[in-house]
Amino acid sequence: MNVTPSIIRCEFIGTTGKVFKSSHQGNAGISGKIICETRNTFTILQEGKEKVVPKGSSVFHFEFSDGTIVEINGKLLIGRPEDRLKKRIRRLW
């Protein structure tokens, strides 16, 4: 997978995700399959339990189907998934 700034337009439901850092220490380290996404949260299925993690205060590692692991700041992902397609992407580098 080609890692570009447009990676935030990808569909995250069904991918493997891990909360790498979070302002809430209880959320750091949660990993599993993303099963639901709302405007401000991801729901991660971890060991048969659903964990709801806020996007804005977390940094995520996502593993895509081809094995690519990408680190994304959750602040870039805030918004409904269908509205992220319309969002203008600013280059950060």
N, C-alpha and C positions, 0 to 999 in steps of 0.2 A: 504494500500500500504506500502510495506517495503521501508523505506527511507535509501538508501545506496549511496555511491559515484557514482554508476552507474546511478543515477537519471538524470545526464546530457545527457544520451543517449536517454531519453524519447522523444516522439513526443509532442511538445508544441502547435501545431496548434489545435484549438478547445477547449483548456483549458481556464479557467478564470485566468487572470493575473493582477497584480497590480505593478506599479512602486513604490517601498517602499522608495528608496533613489536615488537621481541622482545628478550629478554635475551641471546639468542645472535645476534650481529651477522650471521652467515651466513644466518639465516632471514629477516631484514628485507628486504622487497622481493619476496619470492616471490609470484607471482600466477598464477592459472589457474583451471581448473575443479576443484571439489571432487569427487573420485571415490570417496572412502571416508572413513568416520568411525568411530573407535573411542572407547573411554571417555576416553582422554587425548590423542588425536592426530587431525589431519586429514591426509589424503593429497591433495595437490594435483598435478594434471597440468600441468606447465609445459614447453612446447616438446617434447612427446613423452617427457619424463622424469617419473617419479613422485618427488615430494618429500614427506617425512613431517615435519610440523610439530607440536610439542607445543602443546596448548591453553593450559595454565596459565601459560606465560611469554610469551604473545603477545597482541597486540591486532590484531583483524582488521577489514577492510572487506569487506562482502558486497554484491554487486550482485544484486538480485532481478530477475525477468522484466519487471517494469514500469519498470525503470530506477532504482528507489530504491536509494541507497547508504547502508548503515548501519554504524556503527562499534560493535563489541562486544568487550568485554574477554573473553579466552579463559577466565578463571577462572569466569565465569558459565556457560560451556558444558561444563565438566568433568562427565562422566557419560555413560552410554550414551544414545544418542538416544531410545530407547523409554522410558527412565526420566525424561527431561526433561519428558515430558508430565505426569507425576505430581507434579513438583516444585512446591512453593509458591513463588510469586514475591514477593520483597520489593521494595517500591518504594524506589528509591535517591534519590529527590528529593521 
